[in-house]
Amino acid sequence: MKRILVLLGLVVVVVLALVFATRGSSDKEGGITLVPVARGTIVDKALATGQIEPVQEIQVKSQISGIVQTCFVDVGDAVAEGDRLLEIVPNPTPLELTEAERSAELAEIGFHRAEAEHQRVRSIWESGLISRDEYDAAVEAYDGARVERELAGERLDLIREGKFQQGTKKVDSVIRSPAAGTVLQRFVDPGDPVVPLTSFQAGTELLAIADMDRLIFEGTVDEIDVGKLEVGLPVRIHVGALPDVAITGTLARIAPKATVEDGSTLFDVEVSIDERGEATLRAGYSANADIIINEKSDVLLVPERLLLFEGEKVFVEVPGEETGDEPVRRELTIGLSDGLQAEILSGLEEGEMVVQRPPREI
């Protein structure tokens, strides 16, 4: 029995020693710490999320229908204005070709008839046997028949050959680049059918071309921050695919109307890219942009979590005069804040210590 009591007593002593040791260690680790007041840089900014896009993206379409015969360029190729992009071979149905041929024949017959009538009326008019109005009507009919013949011939050439030329006006089956740039996308391959662009249909999209030297950032800003923004503010752009590249720009446009996405009210913004160094930017890169509203360097800073707010007054706790004294409150005047740190305008000096209490247990 004595041995059992002695063993139980030893166990109780060991357990109490461990408890007190653990409590003391916990109090020491979770006790009051001191944070020095230091100088640094503070930035008030608004965050925009979006992507890199070209200033203008040109959609290339055809004016004639047919089949893609040859592709002269591929995605990523640089092209100059007027360079060949694609060649379209006409592929009319038998009915379309037959109708065009017969229309051309009828137009030719109508022209010859109008020409003969014009010659007859002209000789009579020169003899003074008809009025000027009758002669002008014959001339008008002759000119109309001539235009109809030319139109029918051009339509037949387009359907049969895919090209025609009338004076300086030229239409052919080779699609040429309307501007200099880089081929971003090619939507067709040899053998694909092509529908022309007309007043009644959008037409087949063949290629997308853009000048990759002129890029912008397009994104959205939350409505909370948009009231602080104005055109001309500096912007720092961070591209996820290029983490080590510094890209700067200028806020160029703020949308006057908001859009709602997933319950959030957002405003579109556009940033012109001013400097990108040697980085190769690609259209569609995801990016974040810091729109700099205000920035201050070499100012006194204090972590905002240490501030105590009472009405319009702001306080911090500083150590007591003697070791072991309770911390005392000191009123501050703060300036710019970025949510993590606050600028100290008065109340503390560089190097002074501010009390940081342990987080409260819930």
Buried (B, 14 or more C-beta within 10 A) or exposed (E): EEEEEEEEEEEEEEEEEEEEEEEEEEEEEEEEEEBEBEEEEBBBBBBBEBBBBBBEBBBBBBBBBBBBBEBBBEEEBEBEEEEBBBBBBBBBEEEBBEBBBEBBEEBBEBBEEBBEBBEEBBEBBEEEEBEEEEBEEBBEBBEEBBEBBBBBBBBBBBBBEBBBEEEEEEBBBBBBBBBBBBBBBBEBEEEEEBBBBEEEEEBBBBBBBBBBEEBBBBBBBBEEBBEBBEEEBBBBBBBEEBEEBEBBBBBBEBBEEBEEEEEEEBBBBBBBBEEBEEBEBBBEBEBBBBBBBEEBEEBBBBBEEBBEEEEEEBBBBBBEEEEEEEBEEBEBEBBBBBEEBBBBEEBBEEEBBBBBEEEEEE
